Amino acid sequence: MGGAITGMRLQRGDIQDLLTYYQALGFEALPISLAAIRNIKQDVEAGTHGVGRKSLLEDLKEYIGDCQRCKLAQYRTNLVFGAGSASARLMFIGEAPGKEEDLQGLPFVGDAGMLLTRLIVKMGMRREDVYIANILKCRPPLNRDPEDDEISACREFIEKQIRIIRPQIIMALGRVAAQVLLEMPNLRITSARGHFFDYKGIPIMPTFHPAYLLRNPKDKILTWADAQKVMAKISSLTARRTHS
């Protein structure tokens, strides 16, 4: 692999990207593909890493397919994979799709989604700039909390999405999302919000779910305070990378 391939010499980073590619798809053994190596090399040279991540997300969505891995499959209208930028610096993760999300196959498109969109805009971004997903890809009946077996069947997908996108920051929307990502079943969102935690080297900020804010609008100011901390952290991380 250290020699030239079709007139180009691979660098260590190219090989690391290839390994990351297959690891994100869940391969335990590495199926060497010269075409994949060429594509990665072209992405690296063109500086279009987001293109490769987009392809990875598409491959993951295809891998999930018409998922029948848990009982929620029998209730869903559409599987809700996720949406946004494959190279997003900020990722929002909720617990599960709601009624409108199930109907449209897109995350956070109902009333709670409109509130989330307003928050994103207030943070100086667009929905297309961030990535939005849920722990579960299918709606639980009557929007009940996800059950343990459903989370176990689905959590690998959100973990792979995070691994592919590699955001600078994650905002966990609501108690369930924070508990699952941080593996802290007793976490209380009221005490956890406003503080950064660590998810495999990525800072994660738990905050209130937009659906909760619709019922408790007085707490919007607390979520905005959380968002301001996130914006400051992104600026700090970006500056650090620029000067490193």
N, C-alpha and C positions, 0 to 999 in steps of 0.2 A: 504493500500500500504506500510505501515511501517513494516509489518511482513515479514517473510521469504517466498520466492517463489521458489519452487523446490530446497530447500536447500541453497538459497543464500539470503542475506539481501541487499535491495536496499539502495543506498546512495542518498543524495539530488541531486548530480550531474547527477546520472542516470536518475532521473525524469526530470531534466532540459533538458537533451539531448533528451528525448522522446518528451517533449513538443516542443522543437526546430524542431525536425523531422517533426511533423505534421503541425506546423506553416509554415514551408518552403514549404509544399505541398499545403498550402492554406486552411486547415481545420479550421472551426470556432468552431466546437465541437470536443472533443477529443475521438476518438474511441479506447478504451483501448484494447491492445493486449498483452497477456502474452508472446507470441512468440517474439514480438518486444522488449519487456523489456529484455528478455533473450539475444537477439542479441546485444542490446546496452550494457548490462552488460559484455558480452564476449568481445566486442570491447574495452570497457574501461579497462578491466583486461589485455587484450593483447596489449594495447597501439596502436591499429590500427584504429584510428579515421578516417583516410583517406578512409578506407574500407567502413565505414558507409556513408561518404560523397559521395563516388562513387555510392553507391546504391541510395542515394537521387537524384543525378543527373540523373540516369537512370530512376527513377520514374517520375521526372519532364519531361524528354524527352517523356516518354510514355504518360504523361498527355497532353502535347502539341499535340502529335499525328499527324495526317494529317491535320494540322491546316487550318481552313477556316475562321478565325476570322476577316480577312480584305481582301481587294481586291487584295493584292499581291499574294494570293494563286493561282490565275488563270494564273499568269505569270511564276511562279517558276518551275525549274526542280527538285531541291532538297531543302528541308529545311536544313538550316545550324545551328545546335544547338550550337556547341562549342567543344573545344578539349583541352586536357592537363591534368595536375595533379589536382585531386579533393582536394588535400591538399596544393595547391600552395600558396607560400607566396606572389607572384606577379601575378596580373591579368591584361591583356591587353584587352581593350574594344574599338572596332571600331563602325562605324555607321551601316553598312549593308554589306551583301555579294556582291561580284562583279561577273563577268562572270565565271571565273574559279571556284570560291567558289560555285556558283550555280550548276555548272556541277559536281563537285566532292563531294559536301555536307560537305565540311570542310572549316574552317575559314582561311583566309590569306594564300592561296596557289598559287596565281598568282605572278606576278612580285613584287607587293607591299608586298606580303607575304614573298618572298625571302629576301627582304630588312629587314623586321621585324625579320626574323630568324637570319640574320647577326647581328642585334642589340642585340638580346637575347644572342647569342654566345659571343659577345664582352663584355656583362655584366657578363660573366662567368657562364652562364646557358645553358640549352638545352630547346627546345620547350616542351619536356616532363616534364620539371620542373615547367613550368608556366601554366596558363590557359588563353586561347584566345577565345573571343566571340564577338558578335556584339549586338547593341541595337535591330536591326531587325533581324529576322531569315530567311527572304526571300529577294531576290534581287529586288529592285525597277527597273522598266523599264529604260534601257539606263543609269543605275547607277545614276539616278537623286537623289536629296536629299529626305529623308523620309518625308512624309506628316504627319500632326498632328494626323489624325485618325489612321494611321498605327503605329505611335509611341504609341498612347494610347492603341491600341489593343495588343501591343507586350511588352511593358516595364515591365510588371509584371514578365516576364520570366527572363530577365537579373537581375532584383532585387532579384529574388529567387535564381538564380545562385550565386550571390554575397553572399547572406545570407547563402547558403549551404557551399560554399568554405571558406568564412571568410578570405580573403587574408589580409596580412599586409599592402599592398600598391596596388593601382589601377593606371595604366597609361591609361588615356583617349586619344585615338588616333583620333585627329581631332576635329574640331569645333562642329559638331553635337553631337558626343558622350559626350563631355564635357558639352554642353548646356543641354542635356537631364538629365544626371546624377546629375548635380548640380542645375538643375531647374533654369538656368540663361539664358533665351532666347537671351539676348543681349551680351552674352560673346563673346569676340574676342580672338581667339587662339593666336594671335601675342602678346597680352598683358597678357594673362593668363598663357601661358607656362612659365616654370621655377619657378612657385610658387605652393605650396601645398594648396589644398582646403580640405574641410571635407565632406565626404559622410557617414553619419550615424556612425561616429566614426572612419572611415577608411580614412587615408590620400590619396588624389587623385591628381595626377600630370597630367595636360593637356599637350599635346605635339602635334607636327605635325603628320598628318596621313602619313603613308609610301607612299601612292599614290601621295601626295603633294610633298614629298621629291624626287620622281622620276622625277617630273617636275622642281623641284627647289633644285638640289643637294647641292648648297652652304649652305643650311640651315640644312644639316645633322649634322654639328658641334653643332648647337643649340640643336638638339634632343639628341645628345650624352651628352651635358651638363646637360640636364634634366635627362637622364638615370643615370648619375653619382650621382646626388642628390638623386635619388630613391635608388640606391645601398647603399649610406651612411645612408639613413633613415632606410632601412631594417636592416643594421648592428646595428644601434642604438636600434631599437625595439627588435631585437633578444637578444642583450646584456642585455637590461632592463628586458626581461622576464627570462633570465637565472639567474639573480641576485635577482629577486623578490621572 
